[in-house]
Amino acid sequence: MRLVRRDAFSFSPLRTGERMAPGLRRCSRLVVRGSTAPAAGAPSKPLKASDRVRLGDSELLVSTCCLGTMTWGKQNSEAEAHQQLSYAWDMGLNFLDTAEMYPVPTEAATQGRTDTYIGTWMRGGGRRREEVVIATKVSGYSDRATWVRQPPRTTRVTREQVVESVDASLRRLQVDHIDLLQIHWPDRYVPLFGSGPYDVGQERPDAVPFEEQLRALEEVVRAGKVRYIGVSNETSYGVSEFCHLARAAGLPMIQTIQNAYSLLVRVPFETDLSETCRRHHVSLLAYSPLAGGMLTGKYDKLSAQQLQAARFNLFPGYMARYKQSAVQEAVREYDRVAAKYGMSATELALAWCKSRWFVSSTIIGATSMEQLKENLAAFDKDIPDECAADIQAIYKKYKDPTVNP
């Protein structure tokens, strides 16, 4: 396989069975061109979406594009999920992201169905286990989605619930281990999904301590059920606490953080999380790079009938922040920049996200094969300096317009 230089640091991949010496840093931006044989009709050269990056200080080499799965079982059938998986792997991807609560919006009748679809694809000969890097997520604190646990109860990041979650995920996925287990959102109070400033009145005195969470995760790692751990929807404080405590107590280190990042959601990661994660060798898995589809520009173009099936209408509260006039104005300006440089709005958004030095892998999600193909092809686009300057000019005018509507 061929190494593709992304920054000032490049390291050869670890050989099978090789472990890193204590204290040795592996750059999470290593890029390795995958050697997967192309499918019939595939491009003559591998897509950049199939480039390989190392996650944190782990041995996981994953594609720079990660296949998101949260619509499977709600907006997509099992057959459609299998079709997406097979096509993505034919194009060189090796990384997928799921969660115990998927599909979303989560409900008791469908919870876990996404995993089940992945499991039937794996068991049906989709790919050998070693060809698929599976990331999943254990739910943080929630007193609403109680059906995720049996018997139903508030979800917490405790030893009992981490073990229960992992065992249930393994059964649905039909595998004997998970490559990356992430805490889906914090057990403690944290403002989530653009809800605005931190509110001390929302703090919960019974939040599970960081060390207790790490020891729960250590148990499933030691049992061989999980290879590596990570976090999601986390803050600089949370990342630092997990990392400092892990080092002090000899517990597993978090390797990844999965947070929202896009042209419309930049400030939380760019201001201080980027430095925090760099210092602790934690790789960003950027989710919602198209802002739930808003950055495709499609919400100005779809018919009334098509809009009824669009993702925003499945999230009347959660997605409300993306419908603000300031958001729509920003999207139209980004759309004009895309046209100026010969790109679609989708290509601009995904190419820009991929180009950021702190983004290791970008998570895409598609409800149709047409969307999936466009998303994967977008990784072959690059952002010229002039285009980046135009993007920055818009950003100064519309800085994170989705926050605190």
Secondary structure, 3 states (H helix, E strand, C coil): CEEECCCCCCCCCCCCCCCCCCCCCCCCCCEEECCCCCCCCCCCCCCHHHCEEECCCCCCEEECEEEECCCECCCECHHHHHHHHHHHHHCCCCEEECCCCCCCCCCCCCCCHHHHHHHHHHHCCCCCHHHCEEEEEECCCECCCHHHCCCCCCECCCHHHHHHHHHHHHHHHCCCCEEEEEECCCCCCCCCCCCCCCCHHHCCCCCCCHHHHHHHHHHHHHCCCEEEEEEECCCHHHHHHHHHHHHHHCCCCEEEEEEECECCECHHHHHHHHHHHHHHCCEEEEECCCHHHHHHCHHHCCCHHHHHHCHHHHCCCCCHHHHCHHHHHHHHHHHHHHHHCCCCHHHHHHHHHHHCCCEEEEEECCCCHHHHHHHHHHCCCCCCHHHHHHHHHHHHHCCCCCCCC
